[in-house]
Amino acid sequence: VFMAVAAYLIFGSWLNYNRYSARGWDLVPHSETIRDIPYLFRDWIRRVVNTVQGGGSRGGYSAV
């Protein structure tokens, strides 16, 4: 698995460099998604914690 991820990153970086003349962080394939991973993980953890703690049976909605 590690070798596949490494090959993907190396090939993707090479392709971005040659095709788009990318530099720096733009070399990494799907760099926007990779930069969002910590925030996505944090949101997922919050959702799991809220589910485990239980938010009531109404799911956060109140009666009108």
mmCIF file of the N, C-alpha and C atoms, coordinates in Angstrom:
data_MODEL
# 
_entry.id   MODEL 
# 
loop_
_atom_site.group_PDB 
_atom_site.id 
_atom_site.type_symbol 
_atom_site.label_atom_id 
_atom_site.label_alt_id 
_atom_site.label_comp_id 
_atom_site.label_asym_id 
_atom_site.label_entity_id 
_atom_site.label_seq_id 
_atom_site.pdbx_PDB_ins_code 
_atom_site.Cartn_x 
_atom_site.Cartn_y 
_atom_site.Cartn_z 
_atom_site.occupancy 
_atom_site.B_iso_or_equiv 
_atom_site.pdbx_formal_charge 
_atom_site.auth_seq_id 
_atom_site.auth_comp_id 
_atom_site.auth_asym_id 
_atom_site.auth_atom_id 
_atom_site.pdbx_PDB_model_num 
ATOM 1   N N  . VAL A 1 1  ? 0.831   -1.183 0.000   1.00 0.00 ? 1  VAL A N  1 
ATOM 2   C CA . VAL A 1 1  ? 0.000   0.000  0.000   1.00 0.00 ? 1  VAL A CA 1 
ATOM 3   C C  . VAL A 1 1  ? 0.878   1.250  0.000   1.00 0.00 ? 1  VAL A C  1 
ATOM 4   N N  . PHE A 1 2  ? 1.924   1.239  0.835   1.00 0.00 ? 2  PHE A N  1 
ATOM 5   C CA . PHE A 1 2  ? 2.828   2.382  0.897   1.00 0.00 ? 2  PHE A CA 1 
ATOM 6   C C  . PHE A 1 2  ? 3.470   2.651  -0.461  1.00 0.00 ? 2  PHE A C  1 
ATOM 7   N N  . MET A 1 3  ? 3.889   1.587  -1.126  1.00 0.00 ? 3  MET A N  1 
ATOM 8   C CA . MET A 1 3  ? 4.541   1.747  -2.435  1.00 0.00 ? 3  MET A CA 1 
ATOM 9   C C  . MET A 1 3  ? 3.558   2.306  -3.465  1.00 0.00 ? 3  MET A C  1 
ATOM 10  N N  . ALA A 1 4  ? 2.305   1.890  -3.404  1.00 0.00 ? 4  ALA A N  1 
ATOM 11  C CA . ALA A 1 4  ? 1.302   2.396  -4.346  1.00 0.00 ? 4  ALA A CA 1 
ATOM 12  C C  . ALA A 1 4  ? 1.049   3.880  -4.114  1.00 0.00 ? 4  ALA A C  1 
ATOM 13  N N  . VAL A 1 5  ? 0.944   4.293  -2.856  1.00 0.00 ? 5  VAL A N  1 
ATOM 14  C CA . VAL A 1 5  ? 0.734   5.713  -2.543  1.00 0.00 ? 5  VAL A CA 1 
ATOM 15  C C  . VAL A 1 5  ? 1.946   6.525  -2.966  1.00 0.00 ? 5  VAL A C  1 
ATOM 16  N N  . ALA A 1 6  ? 3.136   6.010  -2.690  1.00 0.00 ? 6  ALA A N  1 
ATOM 17  C CA . ALA A 1 6  ? 4.356   6.710  -3.078  1.00 0.00 ? 6  ALA A CA 1 
ATOM 18  C C  . ALA A 1 6  ? 4.445   6.837  -4.602  1.00 0.00 ? 6  ALA A C  1 
ATOM 19  N N  . ALA A 1 7  ? 4.136   5.768  -5.320  1.00 0.00 ? 7  ALA A N  1 
ATOM 20  C CA . ALA A 1 7  ? 4.181   5.816  -6.786  1.00 0.00 ? 7  ALA A CA 1 
ATOM 21  C C  . ALA A 1 7  ? 3.156   6.807  -7.327  1.00 0.00 ? 7  ALA A C  1 
ATOM 22  N N  . TYR A 1 8  ? 1.972   6.841  -6.736  1.00 0.00 ? 8  TYR A N  1 
ATOM 23  C CA . TYR A 1 8  ? 0.932   7.777  -7.157  1.00 0.00 ? 8  TYR A CA 1 
ATOM 24  C C  . TYR A 1 8  ? 1.393   9.222  -6.956  1.00 0.00 ? 8  TYR A C  1 
ATOM 25  N N  . LEU A 1 9  ? 1.954   9.507  -5.791  1.00 0.00 ? 9  LEU A N  1 
ATOM 26  C CA . LEU A 1 9  ? 2.417   10.863 -5.514  1.00 0.00 ? 9  LEU A CA 1 
ATOM 27  C C  . LEU A 1 9  ? 3.571   11.270 -6.417  1.00 0.00 ? 9  LEU A C  1 
ATOM 28  N N  . ILE A 1 10 ? 4.512   10.361 -6.635  1.00 0.00 ? 10 ILE A N  1 
ATOM 29  C CA . ILE A 1 10 ? 5.663   10.666 -7.491  1.00 0.00 ? 10 ILE A CA 1 
ATOM 30  C C  . ILE A 1 10 ? 5.222   10.865 -8.934  1.00 0.00 ? 10 ILE A C  1 
ATOM 31  N N  . PHE A 1 11 ? 4.422   9.944  -9.454  1.00 0.00 ? 11 PHE A N  1 
ATOM 32  C CA . PHE A 1 11 ? 3.970   10.070 -10.843 1.00 0.00 ? 11 PHE A CA 1 
ATOM 33  C C  . PHE A 1 11 ? 3.081   11.296 -11.026 1.00 0.00 ? 11 PHE A C  1 
ATOM 34  N N  . GLY A 1 12 ? 2.170   11.527 -10.076 1.00 0.00 ? 12 GLY A N  1 
ATOM 35  C CA . GLY A 1 12 ? 1.296   12.691 -10.160 1.00 0.00 ? 12 GLY A CA 1 
ATOM 36  C C  . GLY A 1 12 ? 2.068   13.995 -10.099 1.00 0.00 ? 12 GLY A C  1 
ATOM 37  N N  . SER A 1 13 ? 3.078   14.045 -9.245  1.00 0.00 ? 13 SER A N  1 
ATOM 38  C CA . SER A 1 13 ? 3.907   15.249 -9.150  1.00 0.00 ? 13 SER A CA 1 
ATOM 39  C C  . SER A 1 13 ? 4.682   15.469 -10.438 1.00 0.00 ? 13 SER A C  1 
ATOM 40  N N  . TRP A 1 14 ? 5.219   14.401 -10.990 1.00 0.00 ? 14 TRP A N  1 
ATOM 41  C CA . TRP A 1 14 ? 5.962   14.507 -12.256 1.00 0.00 ? 14 TRP A CA 1 
ATOM 42  C C  . TRP A 1 14 ? 5.034   14.989 -13.369 1.00 0.00 ? 14 TRP A C  1 
ATOM 43  N N  . LEU A 1 15 ? 3.831   14.439 -13.413 1.00 0.00 ? 15 LEU A N  1 
ATOM 44  C CA . LEU A 1 15 ? 2.871   14.820 -14.437 1.00 0.00 ? 15 LEU A CA 1 
ATOM 45  C C  . LEU A 1 15 ? 2.459   16.293 -14.296 1.00 0.00 ? 15 LEU A C  1 
ATOM 46  N N  . ASN A 1 16 ? 2.183   16.728 -13.075 1.00 0.00 ? 16 ASN A N  1 
ATOM 47  C CA . ASN A 1 16 ? 1.823   18.130 -12.859 1.00 0.00 ? 16 ASN A CA 1 
ATOM 48  C C  . ASN A 1 16 ? 2.972   19.069 -13.205 1.00 0.00 ? 16 ASN A C  1 
ATOM 49  N N  . TYR A 1 17 ? 4.197   18.638 -12.926 1.00 0.00 ? 17 TYR A N  1 
ATOM 50  C CA . TYR A 1 17 ? 5.366   19.455 -13.244 1.00 0.00 ? 17 TYR A CA 1 
ATOM 51  C C  . TYR A 1 17 ? 5.528   19.616 -14.756 1.00 0.00 ? 17 TYR A C  1 
ATOM 52  N N  . ASN A 1 18 ? 5.402   18.517 -15.475 1.00 0.00 ? 18 ASN A N  1 
ATOM 53  C CA . ASN A 1 18 ? 5.617   18.553 -16.921 1.00 0.00 ? 18 ASN A CA 1 
ATOM 54  C C  . ASN A 1 18 ? 4.433   19.126 -17.691 1.00 0.00 ? 18 ASN A C  1 
ATOM 55  N N  . ARG A 1 19 ? 3.223   18.817 -17.286 1.00 0.00 ? 19 ARG A N  1 
ATOM 56  C CA . ARG A 1 19 ? 2.045   19.253 -18.024 1.00 0.00 ? 19 ARG A CA 1 
ATOM 57  C C  . ARG A 1 19 ? 1.659   20.693 -17.709 1.00 0.00 ? 19 ARG A C  1 
ATOM 58  N N  . TYR A 1 20 ? 1.722   21.072 -16.423 1.00 0.00 ? 20 TYR A N  1 
ATOM 59  C CA . TYR A 1 20 ? 1.224   22.383 -16.009 1.00 0.00 ? 20 TYR A CA 1 
ATOM 60  C C  . TYR A 1 20 ? 2.317   23.321 -15.493 1.00 0.00 ? 20 TYR A C  1 
ATOM 61  N N  . SER A 1 21 ? 3.565   22.877 -15.495 1.00 0.00 ? 21 SER A N  1 
ATOM 62  C CA . SER A 1 21 ? 4.690   23.653 -14.945 1.00 0.00 ? 21 SER A CA 1 
ATOM 63  C C  . SER A 1 21 ? 4.413   24.070 -13.505 1.00 0.00 ? 21 SER A C  1 
ATOM 64  N N  . ALA A 1 22 ? 3.810   23.170 -12.754 1.00 0.00 ? 22 ALA A N  1 
ATOM 65  C CA . ALA A 1 22 ? 3.455   23.456 -11.366 1.00 0.00 ? 22 ALA A CA 1 
ATOM 66  C C  . ALA A 1 22 ? 4.702   23.505 -10.505 1.00 0.00 ? 22 ALA A C  1 
ATOM 67  N N  . ARG A 1 23 ? 4.612   24.275 -9.447  1.00 0.00 ? 23 ARG A N  1 
ATOM 68  C CA . ARG A 1 23 ? 5.716   24.396 -8.496  1.00 0.00 ? 23 ARG A CA 1 
ATOM 69  C C  . ARG A 1 23 ? 5.158   24.302 -7.081  1.00 0.00 ? 23 ARG A C  1 
ATOM 70  N N  . GLY A 1 24 ? 5.983   23.916 -6.141  1.00 0.00 ? 24 GLY A N  1 
ATOM 71  C CA . GLY A 1 24 ? 5.605   23.890 -4.736  1.00 0.00 ? 24 GLY A CA 1 
ATOM 72  C C  . GLY A 1 24 ? 4.472   22.923 -4.438  1.00 0.00 ? 24 GLY A C  1 
ATOM 73  N N  . TRP A 1 25 ? 3.513   23.387 -3.632  1.00 0.00 ? 25 TRP A N  1 
ATOM 74  C CA . TRP A 1 25 ? 2.401   22.548 -3.186  1.00 0.00 ? 25 TRP A CA 1 
ATOM 75  C C  . TRP A 1 25 ? 1.525   22.115 -4.346  1.00 0.00 ? 25 TRP A C  1 
ATOM 76  N N  . ASP A 1 26 ? 1.515   22.877 -5.447  1.00 0.00 ? 26 ASP A N  1 
ATOM 77  C CA . ASP A 1 26 ? 0.686   22.536 -6.602  1.00 0.00 ? 26 ASP A CA 1 
ATOM 78  C C  . ASP A 1 26 ? 1.179   21.288 -7.329  1.00 0.00 ? 26 ASP A C  1 
ATOM 79  N N  . LEU A 1 27 ? 2.381   20.856 -7.032  1.00 0.00 ? 27 LEU A N  1 
ATOM 80  C CA . LEU A 1 27 ? 2.890   19.626 -7.641  1.00 0.00 ? 27 LEU A CA 1 
ATOM 81  C C  . LEU A 1 27 ? 2.114   18.398 -7.168  1.00 0.00 ? 27 LEU A C  1 
ATOM 82  N N  . VAL A 1 28 ? 1.703   18.408 -5.921  1.00 0.00 ? 28 VAL A N  1 
ATOM 83  C CA . VAL A 1 28 ? 1.066   17.235 -5.323  1.00 0.00 ? 28 VAL A CA 1 
ATOM 84  C C  . VAL A 1 28 ? -0.318  17.023 -5.939  1.00 0.00 ? 28 VAL A C  1 
ATOM 85  N N  . PRO A 1 29 ? -0.598  15.810 -6.430  1.00 0.00 ? 29 PRO A N  1 
ATOM 86  C CA . PRO A 1 29 ? -1.928  15.554 -6.983  1.00 0.00 ? 29 PRO A CA 1 
ATOM 87  C C  . PRO A 1 29 ? -3.003  15.647 -5.896  1.00 0.00 ? 29 PRO A C  1 
ATOM 88  N N  . HIS A 1 30 ? -4.112  16.281 -6.244  1.00 0.00 ? 30 HIS A N  1 
ATOM 89  C CA . HIS A 1 30 ? -5.233  16.483 -5.322  1.00 0.00 ? 30 HIS A CA 1 
ATOM 90  C C  . HIS A 1 30 ? -4.784  17.198 -4.049  1.00 0.00 ? 30 HIS A C  1 
ATOM 91  N N  . SER A 1 31 ? -3.974  18.224 -4.204  1.00 0.00 ? 31 SER A N  1 
ATOM 92  C CA . SER A 1 31 ? -3.410  18.916 -3.042  1.00 0.00 ? 31 SER A CA 1 
ATOM 93  C C  . SER A 1 31 ? -4.484  19.573 -2.183  1.00 0.00 ? 31 SER A C  1 
ATOM 94  N N  . GLU A 1 32 ? -5.569  20.046 -2.802  1.00 0.00 ? 32 GLU A N  1 
ATOM 95  C CA . GLU A 1 32 ? -6.637  20.674 -2.017  1.00 0.00 ? 32 GLU A CA 1 
ATOM 96  C C  . GLU A 1 32 ? -7.279  19.663 -1.077  1.00 0.00 ? 32 GLU A C  1 
ATOM 97  N N  . THR A 1 33 ? -7.504  18.461 -1.564  1.00 0.00 ? 33 THR A N  1 
ATOM 98  C CA . THR A 1 33 ? -8.102  17.419 -0.739  1.00 0.00 ? 33 THR A CA 1 
ATOM 99  C C  . THR A 1 33 ? -7.158  17.017 0.385   1.00 0.00 ? 33 THR A C  1 
ATOM 100 N N  . ILE A 1 34 ? -5.880  16.902 0.077   1.00 0.00 ? 34 ILE A N  1 
ATOM 101 C CA . ILE A 1 34 ? -4.902  16.520 1.092   1.00 0.00 ? 34 ILE A CA 1 
ATOM 102 C C  . ILE A 1 34 ? -4.818  17.594 2.174   1.00 0.00 ? 34 ILE A C  1 
ATOM 103 N N  . ARG A 1 35 ? -4.911  18.866 1.782   1.00 0.00 ? 35 ARG A N  1 
ATOM 104 C CA . ARG A 1 35 ? -4.880  19.948 2.764   1.00 0.00 ? 35 ARG A CA 1 
ATOM 105 C C  . ARG A 1 35 ? -6.135  19.953 3.637   1.00 0.00 ? 35 ARG A C  1 
ATOM 106 N N  . ASP A 1 36 ? -7.243  19.417 3.130   1.00 0.00 ? 36 ASP A N  1 
ATOM 107 C CA . ASP A 1 36 ? -8.495  19.395 3.893   1.00 0.00 ? 36 ASP A CA 1 
ATOM 108 C C  . ASP A 1 36 ? -8.610  18.199 4.830   1.00 0.00 ? 36 ASP A C  1 
ATOM 109 N N  . ILE A 1 37 ? -7.728  17.231 4.745   1.00 0.00 ? 37 ILE A N  1 
ATOM 110 C CA . ILE A 1 37 ? -7.840  16.001 5.538   1.00 0.00 ? 37 ILE A CA 1 
ATOM 111 C C  . ILE A 1 37 ? -7.917  16.276 7.042   1.00 0.00 ? 37 ILE A C  1 
ATOM 112 N N  . PRO A 1 38 ? -7.087  17.149 7.626   1.00 0.00 ? 38 PRO A N  1 
ATOM 113 C CA . PRO A 1 38 ? -7.227  17.379 9.074   1.00 0.00 ? 38 PRO A CA 1 
ATOM 114 C C  . PRO A 1 38 ? -8.612  17.907 9.468   1.00 0.00 ? 38 PRO A C  1 
ATOM 115 N N  . TYR A 1 39 ? -9.185  18.787 8.654   1.00 0.00 ? 39 TYR A N  1 
ATOM 116 C CA . TYR A 1 39 ? -10.498 19.350 8.952   1.00 0.00 ? 39 TYR A CA 1 
ATOM 117 C C  . TYR A 1 39 ? -11.592 18.306 8.761   1.00 0.00 ? 39 TYR A C  1 
ATOM 118 N N  . LEU A 1 40 ? -11.469 17.483 7.734   1.00 0.00 ? 40 LEU A N  1 
ATOM 119 C CA . LEU A 1 40 ? -12.439 16.418 7.522   1.00 0.00 ? 40 LEU A CA 1 
ATOM 120 C C  . LEU A 1 40 ? -12.404 15.410 8.669   1.00 0.00 ? 40 LEU A C  1 
ATOM 121 N N  . PHE A 1 41 ? -11.203 15.086 9.123   1.00 0.00 ? 41 PHE A N  1 
ATOM 122 C CA . PHE A 1 41 ? -11.045 14.152 10.230  1.00 0.00 ? 41 PHE A CA 1 
ATOM 123 C C  . PHE A 1 41 ? -11.645 14.735 11.507  1.00 0.00 ? 41 PHE A C  1 
ATOM 124 N N  . ARG A 1 42 ? -11.389 16.021 11.766  1.00 0.00 ? 42 ARG A N  1 
ATOM 125 C CA . ARG A 1 42 ? -11.939 16.679 12.950  1.00 0.00 ? 42 ARG A CA 1 
ATOM 126 C C  . ARG A 1 42 ? -13.471 16.667 12.917  1.00 0.00 ? 42 ARG A C  1 
ATOM 127 N N  . ASP A 1 43 ? -14.062 16.962 11.755  1.00 0.00 ? 43 ASP A N  1 
ATOM 128 C CA . ASP A 1 43 ? -15.520 16.935 11.630  1.00 0.00 ? 43 ASP A CA 1 
ATOM 129 C C  . ASP A 1 43 ? -16.077 15.534 11.841  1.00 0.00 ? 43 ASP A C  1 
ATOM 130 N N  . TRP A 1 44 ? -15.373 14.541 11.332  1.00 0.00 ? 44 TRP A N  1 
ATOM 131 C CA . TRP A 1 44 ? -15.812 13.155 11.496  1.00 0.00 ? 44 TRP A CA 1 
ATOM 132 C C  . TRP A 1 44 ? -15.770 12.760 12.969  1.00 0.00 ? 44 TRP A C  1 
ATOM 133 N N  . ILE A 1 45 ? -14.706 13.139 13.666  1.00 0.00 ? 45 ILE A N  1 
ATOM 134 C CA . ILE A 1 45 ? -14.583 12.832 15.096  1.00 0.00 ? 45 ILE A CA 1 
ATOM 135 C C  . ILE A 1 45 ? -15.710 13.500 15.872  1.00 0.00 ? 45 ILE A C  1 
ATOM 136 N N  . ARG A 1 46 ? -16.014 14.756 15.562  1.00 0.00 ? 46 ARG A N  1 
ATOM 137 C CA . ARG A 1 46 ? -17.115 15.447 16.241  1.00 0.00 ? 46 ARG A CA 1 
ATOM 138 C C  . ARG A 1 46 ? -18.444 14.733 16.013  1.00 0.00 ? 46 ARG A C  1 
ATOM 139 N N  . ARG A 1 47 ? -18.660 14.275 14.800  1.00 0.00 ? 47 ARG A N  1 
ATOM 140 C CA . ARG A 1 47 ? -19.917 13.573 14.502  1.00 0.00 ? 47 ARG A CA 1 
ATOM 141 C C  . ARG A 1 47 ? -20.005 12.261 15.277  1.00 0.00 ? 47 ARG A C  1 
ATOM 142 N N  . VAL A 1 48 ? -18.896 11.536 15.352  1.00 0.00 ? 48 VAL A N  1 
ATOM 143 C CA . VAL A 1 48 ? -18.879 10.278 16.101  1.00 0.00 ? 48 VAL A CA 1 
ATOM 144 C C  . VAL A 1 48 ? -19.144 10.547 17.580  1.00 0.00 ? 48 VAL A C  1 
ATOM 145 N N  . VAL A 1 49 ? -18.499 11.569 18.126  1.00 0.00 ? 49 VAL A N  1 
ATOM 146 C CA . VAL A 1 49 ? -18.696 11.891 19.546  1.00 0.00 ? 49 VAL A CA 1 
ATOM 147 C C  . VAL A 1 49 ? -20.141 12.294 19.794  1.00 0.00 ? 49 VAL A C  1 
ATOM 148 N N  . ASN A 1 50 ? -20.714 13.118 18.919  1.00 0.00 ? 50 ASN A N  1 
ATOM 149 C CA . ASN A 1 50 ? -22.106 13.526 19.087  1.00 0.00 ? 50 ASN A CA 1 
ATOM 150 C C  . ASN A 1 50 ? -23.058 12.337 18.981  1.00 0.00 ? 50 ASN A C  1 
ATOM 151 N N  . THR A 1 51 ? -22.747 11.397 18.106  1.00 0.00 ? 51 THR A N  1 
ATOM 152 C CA . THR A 1 51 ? -23.582 10.210 17.961  1.00 0.00 ? 51 THR A CA 1 
ATOM 153 C C  . THR A 1 51 ? -23.497 9.340  19.209  1.00 0.00 ? 51 THR A C  1 
ATOM 154 N N  . VAL A 1 52 ? -22.299 9.176  19.745  1.00 0.00 ? 52 VAL A N  1 
ATOM 155 C CA . VAL A 1 52 ? -22.113 8.346  20.942  1.00 0.00 ? 52 VAL A CA 1 
ATOM 156 C C  . VAL A 1 52 ? -22.765 9.003  22.149  1.00 0.00 ? 52 VAL A C  1 
ATOM 157 N N  . GLN A 1 53 ? -22.624 10.308 22.288  1.00 0.00 ? 53 GLN A N  1 
ATOM 158 C CA . GLN A 1 53 ? -23.222 11.006 23.422  1.00 0.00 ? 53 GLN A CA 1 
ATOM 159 C C  . GLN A 1 53 ? -24.734 11.054 23.310  1.00 0.00 ? 53 GLN A C  1 
ATOM 160 N N  . GLY A 1 54 ? -25.238 11.032 22.113  1.00 0.00 ? 54 GLY A N  1 
ATOM 161 C CA . GLY A 1 54 ? -26.683 11.065 21.903  1.00 0.00 ? 54 GLY A CA 1 
ATOM 162 C C  . GLY A 1 54 ? -27.180 12.499 21.960  1.00 0.00 ? 54 GLY A C  1 
ATOM 163 N N  . GLY A 1 55 ? -27.853 12.893 20.909  1.00 0.00 ? 55 GLY A N  1 
ATOM 164 C CA . GLY A 1 55 ? -28.363 14.242 20.838  1.00 0.00 ? 55 GLY A CA 1 
ATOM 165 C C  . GLY A 1 55 ? -29.849 14.305 21.046  1.00 0.00 ? 55 GLY A C  1 
ATOM 166 N N  . GLY A 1 56 ? -30.443 13.282 21.601  1.00 0.00 ? 56 GLY A N  1 
ATOM 167 C CA . GLY A 1 56 ? -31.884 13.248 21.764  1.00 0.00 ? 56 GLY A CA 1 
ATOM 168 C C  . GLY A 1 56 ? -32.533 12.571 20.566  1.00 0.00 ? 56 GLY A C  1 
ATOM 169 N N  . SER A 1 57 ? -33.797 12.298 20.692  1.00 0.00 ? 57 SER A N  1 
ATOM 170 C CA . SER A 1 57 ? -34.480 11.566 19.635  1.00 0.00 ? 57 SER A CA 1 
ATOM 171 C C  . SER A 1 57 ? -34.961 12.471 18.512  1.00 0.00 ? 57 SER A C  1 
ATOM 172 N N  . ARG A 1 58 ? -34.946 13.789 18.702  1.00 0.00 ? 58 ARG A N  1 
ATOM 173 C CA . ARG A 1 58 ? -35.460 14.709 17.700  1.00 0.00 ? 58 ARG A CA 1 
ATOM 174 C C  . ARG A 1 58 ? -34.370 15.178 16.738  1.00 0.00 ? 58 ARG A C  1 
ATOM 175 N N  . GLY A 1 59 ? -33.140 14.790 16.949  1.00 0.00 ? 59 GLY A N  1 
ATOM 176 C CA . GLY A 1 59 ? -32.073 15.153 16.024  1.00 0.00 ? 59 GLY A CA 1 
ATOM 177 C C  . GLY A 1 59 ? -31.753 16.633 15.991  1.00 0.00 ? 59 GLY A C  1 
ATOM 178 N N  . GLY A 1 60 ? -31.974 17.356 17.068  1.00 0.00 ? 60 GLY A N  1 
ATOM 179 C CA . GLY A 1 60 ? -31.618 18.751 17.125  1.00 0.00 ? 60 GLY A CA 1 
ATOM 180 C C  . GLY A 1 60 ? -32.742 19.690 16.712  1.00 0.00 ? 60 GLY A C  1 
ATOM 181 N N  . TYR A 1 61 ? -33.881 19.176 16.312  1.00 0.00 ? 61 TYR A N  1 
ATOM 182 C CA . TYR A 1 61 ? -34.990 20.022 15.913  1.00 0.00 ? 61 TYR A CA 1 
ATOM 183 C C  . TYR A 1 61 ? -35.929 20.219 17.112  1.00 0.00 ? 61 TYR A C  1 
ATOM 184 N N  . SER A 1 62 ? -36.540 21.381 17.179  1.00 0.00 ? 62 SER A N  1 
ATOM 185 C CA . SER A 1 62 ? -37.493 21.635 18.244  1.00 0.00 ? 62 SER A CA 1 
ATOM 186 C C  . SER A 1 62 ? -38.889 21.780 17.661  1.00 0.00 ? 62 SER A C  1 
ATOM 187 N N  . ALA A 1 63 ? -39.885 21.511 18.480  1.00 0.00 ? 63 ALA A N  1 
ATOM 188 C CA . ALA A 1 63 ? -41.271 21.608 18.035  1.00 0.00 ? 63 ALA A CA 1 
ATOM 189 C C  . ALA A 1 63 ? -41.636 23.062 17.773  1.00 0.00 ? 63 ALA A C  1 
ATOM 190 N N  . VAL A 1 64 ? -42.459 23.271 16.776  1.00 0.00 ? 64 VAL A N  1 
ATOM 191 C CA . VAL A 1 64 ? -42.885 24.633 16.413  1.00 0.00 ? 64 VAL A CA 1 
ATOM 192 C C  . VAL A 1 64 ? -44.205 24.947 17.096  1.00 0.00 ? 64 VAL A C  1 
# 
